Amino acid sequence: MPGTLPGGGTRTIRETLRDASLPRSELQLLWQHVLGKPRSWLIAHDADTLAEEDVERFLQLRQRRQAGEPMAYLLGEREFMGHAFRVSPAVLIPRPETEHLVEHALAEAGSGRVRRLLDMGTGSGAIAVSIALANPALEIVATDASPEALALAQDNARRLSAGVCFLHGDWYDALAGQARFDMIVSNPPYIDSRDRHLEQGDLRFEPSMALTDGADGLQALRAIVDGAAHWLNPGGSLWLEHGWDQAASVRAMLAGAGFADVKSLTDLAGIERISGGRYL
C-alpha cells in the first residue's frame, strides 16, 4: 500500500481527515472524487468502514498530492467561468485571471461588431467554450498544435454543449481555407524560459509548450501579432493575455503591426493582464 492511514490503520473518512500533511479541504475533495459523493455525504458517513479499493485509490491520490501534483489533475477538472472543464497534464490548468480575457471578448462581442471569433492555442477549450456558452450566436473557431489538448477541448465542448469548430495546427497554419475573423483572442505561452517559477508549484506538472516559448516569452505573442492582419476583417480586434511585465512590449508589437486603439486592461489586482487593439 502506498501509505498508511492515521489512527492505527482505521479505514474511515474521519481518520483520514486527521492527516495534517494536507489541508482538510483537499482531503475532502479527494474523497469526494474517489467515492463520487458530495461533501454532505462525507460528513454524514465519516465513520463508515471504507472499501479496500477506495482506500487504496485515496492513498495513491494523497501521495501524488503530497508530491505537489496539482489538485486539478488529480480530480480531472477545474472550474472556469462557472463551468467544470476536464483537464489533464496535456493542457494548462485554467486560471481565474484568464476570465478577464473572456469577459472582455464577450463585452466587445455584445456591441454587435463580432460575429466570427478565433481562439488560438485553446488548450482545454476554456476560453472558446466559455465564450460560446455565453454568446451562442457567435461562430467560434479554436486551434491547438497538440492533438491531445484538442481532443480534450472537443470533449469539453461536447459535454457542455458548446458550438465550437476545432482545428489542429501551429498558430495560423491551422487555418487553411478558413474565412477571416472579427476577433482573435489567445492565452499563448508567455513565460520566459529562464523564469524560476517554471520549476515551482503547479507549473512543474503543466505542459511546457503551453507555458513558455523556450525563449524570452515574447515569441508566441509576436507570431500571433505579426500574422493577425491577414486573418482579421477590417476593424477586427486582437486581444492577448500576457505576463505581468509584458504589457508595454505587447503594445509596442501591436502598434508596430498597424493596430490602432492599442491599450492594456488591468485585472482585479491592478495588473495589466491583457492587451489588444483594432486593425483598420
C-alpha positions, 0 to 999 in steps of 0.5 A: 500500500502506498501509505498508511492511514492515521489512527492505527490503520482505521479505514474511515473518512474521519481518520483520514481527515486527521492527516495534517500533511494536507489541508482538510479541504483537499482531503475532502475533495479527494474523497469526494472524487474517489467515492463520487459523493458530495461533501454532505455525504462525507460528513454524514458517513465519516465513520463508515468502514471504507472499501479496500479499493477506495482506500487504496485509490485515496492513498495513491491520490494523497501521495501524488498530492503530497508530491505537489501534483496539482489538485486539478489533475488529480480530480480531472477538472477545474472550474472556469467561468462557472463551468467544470472543464476536464483537464489533464497534464496535456493542457494548462490548468485554467486560471481565474485571471484568464476570465478577464480575457473572456469577459472582455471578448464577450463585452466587445462581442455584445456591441454587435461588431463580432460575429466570427471569433478565433481562439488560438492555442485553446488548450482545454477549450476554456476560453472558446467554450466559455465564450460560446456558452455565453454568446451562442450566436457567435461562430467560434473557431479554436486551434491547438498544435497538440492533438491531445489538448484538442481532443480534450477541448472537443470533449469539453465542448461536447459535454457542455454543449458548446458550438465550437469548430476545432482545428489542429495546427501551429498558430495560423497554419491551422487555418487553411481555407478558413474565412477571416475573423472579427476577433482573435483572442489567445492565452499563448505561452508567455513565460520566459524560459529562464523564469524560476517559477517554471520549476515551482508549484503547479507549473512543474506538472503543466505542459511546457509548450503551453507555458513558455516559448523556450525563449524570452516569452515574447515569441508566441505573442509576436507570431500571433501579432505579426500574422493577425492582419491577414486573418482579421476583417477590417476593424477586427480586434486582437486581444492577448493575455500576457505576463505581468511585465509584458504589457508595454512590449505587447503594445509596442508589437501591436502598434508596430503591426498597424493596430490602432486603439492599442491599450492594456486592461488591468485585472482585479489586482491592478495588473495589466493582464491583457492587451489588444487593439483594432486593425483598420 
